[in-house]
Amino acid sequence: MDDKKTGIKQNLTNYGDLGFSTFLRKSFIKGLGYSDEMLDKPIVGIINTFSDYNSCHGNVPDLIQSVRAGILAKGAIPLEFPTISVHEAFSYPTSMYLRNLMAMDTEEMIRAQPMDSCVLIGGCDKTVPAQLMGALSVDMPVIQLVTGPMLTGSHRGERVGACTDCRRLWAKFRADEIDEAEINEANNQLVPTVGTCGVMGTASTMAMIAETLGMMPPDSSCAPAVSSERRRISEKTGQIAVDIAIHKRRPSSILTAKSFENALMVLLAIGGSTNALIHLAAIAGRMGIKLDMESFDALSRTIPVIVDLKPSGEGYMEDLYKAGGLPRILLELKDKLHLDVYTVTGKTLGQTIEETEFSWQQTIVKSAADPIYREGGMAVLKGNLAPNTAIIKQSAASDSLLTHSGRAVVFDGLEDLANRIDSEELDVYKEDILVLRYIGPKGAPGMPEAGLIPIPKKLARQGVKDMVRISDGRMSGTASGTIILHVCPEAADGGPLALVQTGDKISLDVNTRSLHLHVEDSELASRRETLDLSRFIAKRGYHKLYMEHVLQADEGVDFDFLV
Ligand code: FES
C-alpha cells in the first residue's frame, strides 16, 4: 500500500508514467458517473461476498446499501468489489481447504485497489477468518461486518435451527426414531431465513471473537440477519469505516497479544466452536503473535461457560441477542479481561464496557457463580497419540466418557468410514473408541468437519447416543458428543495416529489432559517402517500449493509463507 497518497491516487497501475496512470484511472472510473469533486474524497472499499451458493450471505446486497449510506453520510466514496465467497455446504472438498485462498484473494484485492479503508462483509464459518487473515496482512484500516444469524424455525411444534438440530434430527433418523417423511419435513424448517447458523457454531463464535478483538462495532455480532438492527449496524459500520480511514487506525494499532487473550477467554465463556481455535491461531499468526495452547488450557480451567446456547446449552442466537448480546457477556467477564486494549472506535474495551448497562433480567447469559459448565468449553489434550496437542469440547461431551479407556476401531479416511460404519459385520461395542484418520489439513485434504463420527447404526439402534471418537479432523461448531479433534501432527503428516491399529487400547483422561495409546515404542517404530504416505503428494494448481505449504491445526492451518 502506498502510504503517501490517498483516495483514487494510491496504488497506481504501473505503465512507467504515473501521470498517465492517474489520468487513465480517472477516465475509467468516470465511466461510472463520478465527478472530480467526488473523486477527491477518501475511498472506502466494501467487500461483497454475496453468492447464490451462499445463503448465509443472502442479505449482503441489503447490508451494502446501509454501509454505503453510512460512508456517504460521512463524506467518503463507497466502492464495492467482489471476492470469492465460501459456504460450508457448497465447498468441495471442504470450506477449510478454500479459506486460505479466500484470505489471499482478500489480501491481494485490498492491496491492489485504491482505498483508504475497507469494510469486510462476511458471515459463514470460514469467511470472517479468511477476511481478517488477509486484511491484517495488509495492515490497512479495516472493519468487519457480519451478516448475522438466521432466525429459528418450527418443526411439529418444536423450535429448530441449523445446524445443531440438523445433526440431532439426522441422528434420530439413522437410529430409526423418525421416518423419511418427517426428516424431509424438518428439512424445510432448519434454515428458515438467510443468515448464519443460529446456534453457537463457528460463524457465531467468530463474529463474537471479531467483536471482542475490537475489529467490529460494539454490540454488532448477534443481531439477526433479517432484523432492522442489522441494517443500522451496517450503516454504523460504514460511518466507522470513514473514521478509521481519516485517523489511519490500522489493525496493528488495535490488536495485541492481550486482544487475543481476551478472545480466547470469550471463546471459552461462550462455549464456542473448536474451529475458532484454529482460526484464531491463523489470525494471530498474521500479526506475528503465537497462540500458546498450554496457556489456553490454563485459561480453560478458570473461565466457565456462561452462555446457554446450543450445542453446549439450550438457546439460539436470537435469544442471546435479546439477552444483550456480547456486551452482556463482556460485562460478566470484566474482571478477567484486559480492558486497556483498543477497538475500531478508538475507545478501549474498558471504556466500551463502561458504557453498557442492562436493567432487565434474562436467562441466557449466566453469572460465573452459576455457570452452564464449571470449566471453559474446551480442553487441550496431549500424549503419545497427540504429541503436539488435540482438542476436546468438554462442555458438549458426556460426563461419563471424560475418563475412559477402550479398544480402538480404526477407519482410514472418509471412504472407509462410509463403507463400514453401518455394516452389521462391523466388530464394535459401545465401550470402544472410534478412530478416524487421514482427515487432517493434508488428509482429506482440508480438514473436513467429519470428526463427529456417526454412532455405528447397529449401536444407534440399541440406544447408544455417544462414544469416544478421535480424529485429526474438525467438527462443526454446532455438533456435540465426546469428540477429540485436531490431533497433531495429523496421520497424513506421519503423526502417531497413522500407526494405531484396530484392537489397540487408548486411554482418555480429560482431567489430566492426557490421550495415550498403549502400544510399545518399539512396536510403533516397526509399524512406521511400512507407512506409505505418497498418496498425499499433489501434482498441480492450488492443490499443490496447499499440500506443500499448509501448517498443522495447532498453527492455524495457514500457509507457511503467509504467516
Ligand atoms: Fe454458513 Fe453455518 S453454514 S454459518
Boltz pocket constraint, residues with backbone or C-beta under 6 A from the ligand:
constraints:
  - pocket:
      binder: B
      contacts: [[A, 56], [A, 87], [A, 88], [A, 89], [A, 123], [A, 124], [A, 125], [A, 162], [A, 163], [A, 195], [A, 196], [A, 197], [A, 201], [A, 203]]
      max_distance: 6.0
